[in-house]
């Protein structure tokens, strides 16, 4: 796991400046604290910050082939690299290292981007062809590892983080107003945008070629095509027991291949089903498993007792971190060192537990991706209820909504009142718009007040586009597809990457194994959701692995009590940040933010999520990253 960066010039007679690469590498040190490598040639320069995980002695990058024509920088892991290496060796390739980097290099030389279809892993890479003066960029299927780029007048600049691209000083740091709007609505920057107007994200499963100033892009893997192909080839007549057997075997192998490492490994462990199942499967294959969880003083958020009980039942060596200890310092440090503004509240406890884990291990396995794979979110239940509500008389629904809105707000973790208000607020939108709206911090009509002007974007655009792309799938799979394309890639995986890598920790997610994905994409809906509960097949599988108290727990999610912290540990910094001058400098409407802040402080309303977004944006801008 590493950080990568580079520059390719339009002019093959030019050697890009080393100083620009050094500045980009400086931004990526946390991603790769174990070593720096720089390659420079006529037409291109590549930089690499290494976190040593595989082949500690000979896996340094940038790495060139024996002819020195091709050079690669690579961030991530190819879990099946040994099998791919054997196949390439039979084709005549001789290997000098034991690294997955050299396997990826050889595979791309031999087969181009088509080689990636057989690669099981998470990755972003850049391959330079010195003979053709061609740069090839690529990113993994689900977008686990990030890759940003900017096309300038005389070059292309790329890096693992947008801030590293900006640090080259070859690209304007002007912010993208559309991206700022989307961030405030969604709590994250979505799609191909970055927070910077000139810097873009390469999409999941995409490649980009740059040669003499000409840019071409394409997809080597398409989520919609893969999902629809799997659904069309569903095994008719396969019994539920046969599905369970296939699922159990696929998940177990997904864990197994992610245990390959030359450094210590551990696992995140909450009180829930996903991470507990991963830890249990790790324990089957390793005698010594270390597990890590976050602890909160707010009982409605705290799962540490359940996590500890699960760890005891599994026999793991367990550690926990008080996620809200020193939270003012932690808040400012996180906000000002984020690559882009990011306001999923779970970034705080996730960063805390990553820091705790890094003191003991270099690699962790997580339960990320299970909810999107198997319909585990409460929003999936809300989808079904909302479809029924749309058939009711409008007057009945409006009366119910008015009654719900009279209920007093509270500040418990995703309470029933909070969920009811969010549910009814979507009415009378279409069902796909409602699905997206339940995760909004600000609705479109509120956005105009927030910015004090007409806004240029609709935060539900990505949701609607994904819904349309999924046409032909069953209803549940369409919603899961939307979550993959939006929430998983742009929120969950960004959080996991930023929180882990800022602590020099590699995070691996077995539920994102593409073989497991294909199996579940073909699976009948009742094996995903049944009886109002998600992850039905995972529950059946986990029944053989976990104590009953884990299986019976409802989905709780993982977030932080920011509504309370704003009026507690964060009060002074919040007061200052929500002052008129600070709010206006962030491009927001001071009058509107002041009204939200006053209502929140008084206890009349809970605007914790909305104010947290504004706080993160203001603190991030103060970090000096953007203009």
C-alpha angles and dihedrals in degrees: 000000000000149000120260135192140162152156129229118192130217086225112068089198092064127086108210115238117274092212091065091052091048091053091050091048090051088061090053101049094110089055091053116016096158100075149338128228129183129189122192129186138153102289101014149040125195130195132198135187111195132216101187112227108132125037096001095191106045107018098093120140154257084056125195131195121245092269092050089227095112127047127179139194113194136185119195141026134289102207097192094045093124092059091045090048091055091050092050091046089056087054090057104267117142116208126212098187139037093232131121086225092069090046090054090046093051093044093052091047091051102039110009119219090335086077089069093068089074096042115104108201152069117278153145119193146170122211120193120202105200094191096053094030087231128148119204120194124188141175134199126263099264099029095248092151119047130231126182129186142177129201111219133186091265107016151011118248123197138176145156089257132039090227089059090053088051091047091066087071088222092106132056116253093213110140123240108241090203091054092048089052092050091048093055092048099041104025089237140056110259140213123344093340126103124194086261120078095223100040122080136185122239106235126245111276092012136128131200129198124200120189126161092337095312117121126200125177136189146152123260089182127028119198095205094049092047093048094047093046091051092048092048091052094048111153104250113212097020107141124231089250090054090050090051092050091050093045093048092050093047094048093046091052091046088058093043096055090048091058091072106114143128091216134057119289135203140165139239111241125191124169090268140097104254102057092036091057091050091049091049092051090048089052090054089059103035131041094210115052122165118204131195134199140171123242126208130194088218103086094209089062100035120102097159096109091054091045091051091049090050091048091051091050091050095042097236127151100251133205132176137192127210096239096196097047110119089358096165092060091041092049094052094043093051096043095048096043098046114115089229131001108283124175109179095133091223089071087085100055091035090055090047095052092043088056091050092047094049091060088065109023141021099214131042134183119222140190094237115143100027096107094051091045097050109021099260101152125101086231088070089061090044090054091061093045092047092053088057092046092055088064093057123093111276092234092058094050094046091051091050091048092051090051093049092049089058090062113104118251119244133193102229120123109287092324126198090256091052091050093047093051092048091048096053094040089071094062127143095014121114115273094256092049090048090053090056095040094061088073097047120113092197126026120223094259090050091050092067090055091044093056097030091230144062110295122228099216144049111225090212095059093098092048093052093046091051091047091053091047090055095056111140097038122105117268097261093047090050090058091045089050090053090051091050093050096045120012099032099044100035101035117016098039093041089053093048093047097045096043094047099040095047083061094044090246126138116222121199125192117203092189087066093062104129092222090056090046092055091050093051094043086060094045122110113254094244090066089058101041125018133159093002093305129107130222093038095165092046090054090053091048093045092051086077092051112033140054115261095249090068093050093051096053116108120231109279106171125215119266141125135255095248092150089065096038091056089063095035128032093005098044099109096044090045092052091052096043093048092053114118096253095051094046093047092049088059091054094252131127108262093201093054095045090047090054092050091047094049093048090048096048092049091054093237093115139015109232094155097129094045094048092045089058091052092045093051092048093050094046092045091053089050088057086073097238099123139033 
